[in-house]
Amino acid sequence: MGEIGAKRWNFGANEVVERSSSLSMREYLNTLISNLDEGDTRPIIALGHGDPSPFPRFSTDPSAVKAICDAVSSTKFNNYASASGIPVARKVCCCLNSNLDDFVFLFPHPPSNRAVAEYLSRDLSYQISPNDVHITSGCLQAIEILISALANPGANILLPRPTYPMYDSRASFSQLEVRYFDLLPENGWDVDLDVVEALADDKTVAIVIVNPCNPCGNVFSRQHLQKIAETACKLGILLIADEVYDHYAFGDKPFVSMAEFAEIVPVVLLGAISKRWFVPGWRLGWMVTLDPHSIMKDSGFVQSLTNVINISTDAVTFIQGAIPEILGNTKEEFFSVKLEKMRECAEICYEEIMKIPCISCPSKPEGSMFTMVKN
């Protein structure tokens, strides 16, 4: 390298980032793509990574597109969104006896928080408060915020094996120790709760449950979810419920939200519009703190989440502005038709894999957009 002044440059590769990136799904995909033979004329089969939106049969609902267009053309959502200003803005509006819209620049659009709370509450036996909903730039940002808030020195987190790789990546980046518990293929990919109890110690802060499951394609039963919640309570750890594939259940077991068990253990629920509406590029997700006994609040963890949010970017404001229309006006027929198409795809995938002598599926996929294959 030629000399241009300094005898020694004080920057270079970051080993922590390199290690974290090597665990990510994007790194795997980039490696696959870079090894494709450009001279091979055979068509490439896109295995995908939870994004069927390029295929016409999985296009989003026109009402969602209209909601986005209306939000943009209204010019009401060109402002910054503040992650911590909702109570102040409400108080200001009440004191001045003015319309909330006049103060939209002071806070993240409360209709989006309210809409998400109402949407999630449809399937629950209680109402979620909008104050417990944090809008994020996709579910991935919610994971980043959570892991950052949990990563105290010496702490560890329990992750399923197999797992969604971004949990590994963010934990590695935040230097949060990971301990893996197995999902048992012979038991329909249920959690090995005996191993969970054996792994946990007084430095364990949380357990992650992905339901419907990425990458195993299973859906946990209500009974098993309750056992998981009871185990987390016994261990005194937070339960992180990744439900980005909520309602993607097309087998015998219906989707049940872990939010139903928040009376047993504090739950942080993660979700997004990306999968159910087939719009992962819109980057709109949420993180919901379900804390009926104020355990997260009293421990200071809710404040830690707020502190991380305060140094994070905000979800795009016009997407937030469209959320009430998207969540409120999409017809049930749209979901049922798309779910049936996903079930058909899962059936074809399973049947064709089982015809291949050297590989097999431990079980037929029941939900999400994935299935596990073994050789």
C-alpha positions as CSV (number, residue, x, y, z in Angstrom):
1,M,0.0,0.0,0.0
2,G,1.4,3.4,-1.0
3,E,2.2,6.0,1.7
4,I,0.0,9.1,1.6
5,G,0.9,10.6,4.9
6,A,0.4,8.7,8.1
7,K,2.9,6.0,9.0
8,R,0.2,4.0,10.7
9,W,-3.6,4.0,10.2
10,N,-5.6,3.4,13.4
11,F,-8.6,1.8,11.9
12,G,-9.4,-1.5,10.2
13,A,-11.7,-4.5,10.2
14,N,-14.0,-5.0,13.2
15,E,-13.8,-8.6,14.3
16,V,-17.0,-8.4,16.3
17,V,-19.0,-7.2,13.3
18,E,-17.3,-9.8,11.0
19,R,-18.3,-12.6,13.4
20,S,-21.8,-11.3,13.8
21,S,-22.3,-10.9,10.0
22,S,-21.1,-14.5,9.4
23,L,-24.1,-15.7,11.4
24,S,-26.7,-13.7,9.5
25,M,-29.1,-14.9,6.8
26,R,-27.9,-12.2,4.5
27,E,-24.4,-13.6,4.7
28,Y,-25.6,-17.1,3.8
29,L,-27.6,-15.7,0.8
30,N,-24.8,-13.6,-0.4
31,T,-22.4,-16.6,-0.3
32,L,-24.9,-18.7,-2.3
33,I,-25.4,-16.0,-4.9
34,S,-21.7,-15.3,-5.3
35,N,-21.1,-19.0,-6.0
36,L,-23.7,-19.2,-8.8
37,D,-22.3,-20.1,-12.2
38,E,-23.2,-17.3,-14.5
39,G,-22.6,-19.5,-17.5
40,D,-25.2,-22.1,-16.4
41,T,-28.3,-21.6,-18.4
42,R,-30.6,-23.6,-16.2
43,P,-33.3,-21.5,-14.4
44,I,-32.4,-20.6,-10.8
45,I,-34.8,-21.8,-8.1
46,A,-35.3,-19.0,-5.6
47,L,-35.5,-20.6,-2.2
48,G,-36.3,-17.2,-0.7
49,H,-36.0,-16.0,2.8
50,G,-39.5,-15.3,4.0
51,D,-40.4,-13.0,1.0
52,P,-42.8,-14.4,-1.5
53,S,-43.9,-10.9,-2.6
54,P,-42.1,-11.1,-6.0
55,F,-44.6,-13.8,-7.1
56,P,-47.9,-12.4,-8.4
57,R,-50.0,-14.9,-6.4
58,F,-48.6,-13.3,-3.2
59,S,-49.1,-9.7,-4.0
60,T,-50.5,-7.5,-1.3
61,D,-54.1,-6.3,-0.9
62,P,-55.0,-3.3,-3.1
63,S,-56.5,-1.6,0.0
64,A,-53.1,-1.6,1.6
65,V,-51.5,0.1,-1.4
66,K,-54.3,2.7,-1.4
67,A,-53.7,3.4,2.3
68,I,-50.0,4.1,1.5
69,C,-50.9,6.4,-1.4
70,D,-53.4,8.3,0.7
71,A,-51.0,8.7,3.6
72,V,-48.3,10.1,1.2
73,S,-50.6,12.4,-0.7
74,S,-52.1,13.8,2.6
75,T,-48.7,15.4,3.4
76,K,-49.6,14.8,7.1
77,F,-46.8,12.3,7.6
78,N,-43.7,14.2,6.3
79,N,-42.4,14.9,9.8
80,Y,-40.0,13.2,12.2
81,A,-41.6,10.7,14.6
82,S,-40.5,10.9,18.2
83,A,-40.5,7.5,20.0
84,S,-41.1,9.0,23.5
85,G,-43.5,11.9,23.1
86,I,-46.9,10.3,23.2
87,P,-47.8,11.3,26.8
88,V,-46.5,14.8,26.4
89,A,-48.3,15.4,23.1
90,R,-51.6,14.1,24.6
91,K,-51.2,16.4,27.6
92,V,-50.4,19.4,25.4
93,C,-53.4,18.7,23.2
94,C,-55.7,18.4,26.2
95,C,-54.4,21.5,27.8
96,L,-54.8,23.6,24.7
97,N,-58.1,22.0,23.8
98,S,-56.9,21.5,20.3
99,N,-57.1,18.8,17.7
100,L,-54.5,16.1,18.0
101,D,-53.6,16.5,14.3
102,D,-52.3,20.0,15.0
103,F,-49.5,18.4,17.1
104,V,-48.6,15.4,15.0
105,F,-45.0,16.6,14.8
106,L,-44.6,16.0,18.5
107,F,-45.0,12.3,18.7
108,P,-45.1,9.0,16.8
109,H,-48.5,8.9,15.3
110,P,-50.7,7.5,18.0
111,P,-53.2,6.1,15.5
112,S,-50.6,3.5,14.5
113,N,-50.0,2.4,18.1
114,R,-53.7,2.3,18.7
115,A,-54.4,0.4,15.5
116,V,-51.7,-2.3,16.3
117,A,-53.1,-2.6,19.8
118,E,-56.7,-3.1,18.5
119,Y,-55.4,-5.6,15.8
120,L,-53.6,-7.8,18.3
121,S,-56.4,-7.6,20.8
122,R,-58.9,-9.2,18.4
123,D,-57.5,-12.6,19.2
124,L,-57.1,-12.1,22.9
125,S,-59.3,-12.3,26.0
126,Y,-58.2,-8.8,27.0
127,Q,-57.3,-5.4,25.4
128,I,-53.7,-4.4,24.8
129,S,-52.9,-0.8,25.7
130,P,-51.5,1.5,22.9
131,N,-49.0,2.7,25.5
132,D,-47.4,-0.7,25.5
133,V,-47.0,-0.8,21.7
134,H,-43.7,0.4,20.2
135,I,-43.6,0.9,16.4
136,T,-40.3,-0.3,14.8
137,S,-38.7,-0.4,11.4
138,G,-39.7,-4.0,10.8
139,C,-39.5,-6.9,13.2
140,L,-35.7,-6.9,12.8
141,Q,-35.3,-3.6,14.5
142,A,-37.5,-4.8,17.4
143,I,-35.0,-7.7,17.8
144,E,-32.1,-5.2,17.7
145,I,-33.7,-3.1,20.4
146,L,-34.5,-6.0,22.6
147,I,-31.1,-7.6,22.4
148,S,-29.4,-4.3,23.1
149,A,-31.5,-3.7,26.2
150,L,-30.9,-7.2,27.5
151,A,-27.1,-7.3,26.9
152,N,-25.8,-6.5,30.4
153,P,-22.2,-7.8,31.0
154,G,-22.2,-11.5,31.7
155,A,-25.8,-12.0,30.7
156,N,-27.0,-14.9,28.5
157,I,-30.1,-15.6,26.4
158,L,-31.8,-18.9,25.5
159,L,-32.3,-19.4,21.8
160,P,-34.0,-22.3,20.0
161,R,-32.0,-24.7,17.8
162,P,-32.8,-24.4,14.9
163,T,-33.4,-20.7,15.1
164,Y,-33.8,-17.6,13.0
165,P,-30.2,-16.5,12.4
166,M,-30.7,-12.8,13.2
167,Y,-31.0,-13.6,16.9
168,D,-27.6,-15.2,16.8
169,S,-26.2,-12.2,14.8
170,R,-27.5,-9.5,17.1
171,A,-26.6,-11.4,20.3
172,S,-23.0,-11.8,19.0
173,F,-22.8,-8.1,18.0
174,S,-24.0,-7.1,21.5
175,Q,-21.7,-9.7,23.2
176,L,-24.7,-11.4,24.8
177,E,-23.9,-15.1,25.4
178,V,-26.2,-17.5,23.6
179,R,-27.3,-20.9,25.0
180,Y,-29.2,-23.2,22.7
181,F,-32.1,-25.4,23.6
182,D,-33.3,-28.0,21.1
183,L,-36.6,-28.2,19.2
184,L,-37.5,-31.8,19.1
185,P,-38.4,-33.1,15.6
186,E,-39.8,-36.4,17.0
187,N,-42.2,-34.3,19.1
188,G,-43.4,-32.0,16.4
189,W,-40.6,-29.5,17.1
190,D,-41.7,-28.9,20.7
191,V,-39.3,-27.2,23.0
192,D,-37.1,-29.5,25.2
193,L,-38.1,-27.8,28.5
194,D,-35.9,-30.1,30.6
195,V,-32.9,-28.7,28.7
196,V,-34.2,-25.2,29.1
197,E,-34.2,-25.6,32.8
198,A,-30.7,-27.2,32.8
199,L,-29.2,-24.3,30.7
200,A,-30.6,-21.4,32.7
201,D,-28.7,-19.8,35.6
202,D,-28.9,-16.5,37.5
203,K,-27.4,-14.7,34.5
204,T,-30.1,-15.9,32.1
205,V,-32.3,-13.0,31.1
206,A,-34.7,-14.3,28.4
207,I,-35.9,-17.1,26.2
208,V,-37.0,-16.7,22.6
209,I,-39.9,-18.5,21.1
210,V,-40.8,-18.2,17.4
211,N,-44.4,-19.2,16.7
212,P,-45.4,-20.2,14.0
213,C,-41.8,-21.4,13.7
214,N,-39.1,-20.1,11.4
215,P,-37.4,-22.3,10.3
216,C,-39.1,-25.5,11.4
217,G,-42.6,-24.8,10.1
218,N,-44.4,-26.0,13.2
219,V,-47.1,-24.4,15.3
220,F,-47.1,-24.8,19.0
221,S,-50.2,-26.0,20.8
222,R,-51.9,-23.9,23.5
223,Q,-50.9,-26.5,26.1
224,H,-47.2,-26.4,25.1
225,L,-47.2,-22.6,25.1
226,Q,-48.5,-22.6,28.6
227,K,-45.8,-25.0,29.7
228,I,-43.2,-22.7,28.1
229,A,-44.6,-19.7,30.0
230,E,-44.7,-21.6,33.3
231,T,-41.0,-22.6,32.8
232,A,-40.0,-19.1,32.0
233,C,-41.8,-17.9,35.2
234,K,-40.1,-20.6,37.3
235,L,-36.7,-19.4,36.0
236,G,-37.5,-15.7,36.4
237,I,-36.8,-14.8,32.8
238,L,-38.4,-12.7,30.1
239,L,-40.4,-14.5,27.4
240,I,-39.7,-13.0,23.9
241,A,-42.5,-14.2,21.6
242,D,-41.6,-13.7,17.9
243,E,-45.0,-13.9,16.2
244,V,-44.2,-12.3,12.8
245,Y,-45.9,-15.2,11.2
246,D,-49.0,-14.9,13.3
247,H,-52.1,-16.5,11.7
248,Y,-49.9,-18.5,9.3
249,A,-51.2,-21.8,10.6
250,F,-52.6,-24.2,8.0
251,G,-52.4,-27.5,9.8
252,D,-54.5,-29.0,12.6
253,K,-53.3,-26.6,15.3
254,P,-54.6,-23.0,15.3
255,F,-52.3,-20.1,16.0
256,V,-52.4,-19.0,19.7
257,S,-50.6,-15.9,20.8
258,M,-48.2,-16.0,23.7
259,A,-49.9,-12.8,24.8
260,E,-52.6,-15.1,26.3
261,F,-50.0,-16.1,29.0
262,A,-48.8,-12.7,30.1
263,E,-50.5,-13.2,33.4
264,I,-48.0,-16.1,34.0
265,V,-44.8,-14.4,32.8
266,P,-43.8,-11.0,31.3
267,V,-43.9,-11.2,27.6
268,V,-42.5,-9.0,24.8
269,L,-44.4,-9.7,21.6
270,L,-42.8,-9.0,18.2
271,G,-44.7,-8.7,15.0
272,A,-45.0,-6.9,11.7
273,I,-47.1,-6.4,8.6
274,S,-44.4,-7.9,6.4
275,K,-45.5,-11.5,6.2
276,R,-49.3,-11.5,6.5
277,W,-49.6,-8.6,4.0
278,F,-46.5,-9.7,1.9
279,V,-44.8,-6.3,2.2
280,P,-41.4,-6.9,3.9
281,G,-39.9,-3.9,2.1
282,W,-42.3,-1.6,3.9
283,R,-40.4,-2.1,7.1
284,L,-43.2,-1.7,9.7
285,G,-43.1,-3.8,12.8
286,W,-43.9,-3.6,16.5
287,M,-42.7,-4.6,19.9
288,V,-45.4,-4.9,22.6
289,T,-44.6,-5.1,26.3
290,L,-47.2,-7.3,28.1
291,D,-46.6,-6.7,31.8
292,P,-49.8,-6.9,33.8
293,H,-47.9,-7.3,37.1
294,S,-45.4,-4.4,36.3
295,I,-42.4,-6.7,36.5
296,M,-40.7,-5.3,33.5
297,K,-41.5,-1.7,34.6
298,D,-40.4,-2.1,38.2
299,S,-37.2,-3.8,37.2
300,G,-36.2,-0.9,35.0
301,F,-36.3,-3.0,31.8
302,V,-39.1,-0.9,30.2
303,Q,-36.9,2.2,30.7
304,S,-33.9,0.4,29.2
305,L,-36.1,-0.4,26.1
306,T,-37.1,3.3,25.9
307,N,-33.4,4.3,26.2
308,V,-32.4,2.1,23.3
309,I,-35.4,3.4,21.3
310,N,-34.3,6.9,21.9
311,I,-31.0,6.3,20.1
312,S,-32.6,4.3,17.3
313,T,-34.1,5.4,14.0
314,D,-37.9,5.6,13.6
315,A,-40.2,3.7,11.3
316,V,-41.2,5.6,8.2
317,T,-43.9,8.0,9.2
318,F,-46.2,7.7,6.1
319,I,-46.2,3.9,6.7
320,Q,-47.2,4.6,10.3
321,G,-49.9,6.9,9.0
322,A,-51.3,4.2,6.7
323,I,-51.4,1.5,9.4
324,P,-54.9,2.2,10.8
325,E,-56.3,1.7,7.3
326,I,-54.2,-1.3,6.5
327,L,-55.0,-3.2,9.7
328,G,-58.6,-2.0,9.8
329,N,-59.8,-2.3,6.2
330,T,-58.1,-5.5,4.8
331,K,-60.9,-8.0,4.2
332,E,-60.7,-11.5,5.8
333,E,-61.1,-13.0,2.3
334,F,-57.6,-11.7,1.4
335,F,-56.1,-13.5,4.3
336,S,-58.0,-16.8,3.8
337,V,-57.2,-16.9,0.0
338,K,-53.5,-16.3,0.7
339,L,-53.4,-18.8,3.5
340,E,-54.9,-21.4,1.2
341,K,-52.3,-20.7,-1.4
342,M,-49.5,-21.0,1.2
343,R,-51.0,-24.3,2.3
344,E,-50.9,-25.6,-1.3
345,C,-47.3,-24.5,-1.6
346,A,-46.4,-26.3,1.7
347,E,-48.1,-29.5,0.5
348,I,-46.3,-29.4,-2.8
349,C,-42.9,-28.7,-1.1
350,Y,-43.4,-31.5,1.4
351,E,-44.6,-34.1,-1.2
352,E,-41.8,-33.3,-3.6
353,I,-39.1,-33.4,-0.9
354,M,-40.4,-36.8,0.3
355,K,-39.8,-38.2,-3.3
356,I,-36.1,-37.5,-3.1
357,P,-34.3,-40.6,-1.7
358,C,-31.5,-38.8,0.1
359,I,-33.5,-36.2,2.1
360,S,-36.8,-36.1,4.0
361,C,-38.9,-33.8,6.2
362,P,-39.3,-34.8,9.8
363,S,-42.9,-33.5,9.7
364,K,-45.3,-31.8,7.3
365,P,-45.1,-28.0,7.7
366,E,-48.0,-26.6,9.7
367,G,-47.3,-22.9,9.5
368,S,-44.9,-20.0,8.6
369,M,-43.2,-20.2,5.2
370,F,-40.6,-22.8,6.0
371,T,-40.0,-26.5,6.6
372,M,-36.9,-28.3,7.9
373,V,-35.2,-31.0,5.8
374,K,-32.7,-33.6,6.9
375,N,-30.5,-36.0,5.0
